[in-house]
């Protein structure tokens, strides 16, 4: 059993969450189990799960199983050898989206470096199924880096997501410790390619990326990364507080004050981002539909 994480002092008041009664989230949970679906809300122990499930009735669907082929030190998702792909999963995700009556759906996945296309076709199929059952539903996909393969990125883009999201997760200096199987510049190139494709084929699509803070970066590091995002023409960014899922994960170096998050938001708006979500409880898909609407405006 994972031990509770050791934190640098008691959790501050701005990180305390009001949890709704269990019955409020029960309908969404039953739907996920009946469709045999996995959500990143549960797997990543997201602090906003109860708000999203209980208040907004939304969930971030996780494709391609519960086992990831990478070994990121911050992540609570299981690591190892994944199982077979379920070809019916895209349809079941779309049916769950329809049952919830969503106007905006968020879909992500584990990393599947064992697959020739990294799961790109599975993402594309899910987008198409959602559009078949709910033609007016917006779709955000939070994709892996596909090991830098442009053709797999194009497979997803050509299916027509409203938002193409890929998180860089942390500053380049911390990559070896935080994302040992990934490459910062490869992730930036993916975002740049998506922006170029958008300009040529789908001007209303938005690109998005996010990081966690509290892992040992400085404010100067974060501002430099934000400049890299702008150079890659990212439209929407998310910045939130890292909270280790257990004592076996990367330790938390510091709690970031709300004033620092406010500074990142102001600087990001000055830099020209379409939308900046920056606060302690922000996660990649938190208020995704609202962020998309405001970035479009």
Buried (B, 14 or more C-beta within 10 A) or exposed (E): EEEEBEBEEEEBEBBEEEEEEEEBBEBBBEBBEEBEBBBBBBBBBBBBBBBBBBEBBBBBBBBBBBBBBBEBBBBBBEBEEBEEBBEEBBBBBBBBBBBBEBEBBBBBBBBBBEBEBBBBBBBBBBBBBBBEBBEEBBBBBBBBBBEBBEEBBBBBBEBBBBBBBBBBBBBBBBBEBBBEBBBBEEBBBBBBBBBEBBEEEBEEBBBBBBBBBBBBBEEEBBBBBBEBBBEBBBBBBBBBBBBBBEEEBBBBBBBBEBEBBEBBBEBBEEBEBBBBBBBBBBBBBBBBBEBBEBBBE
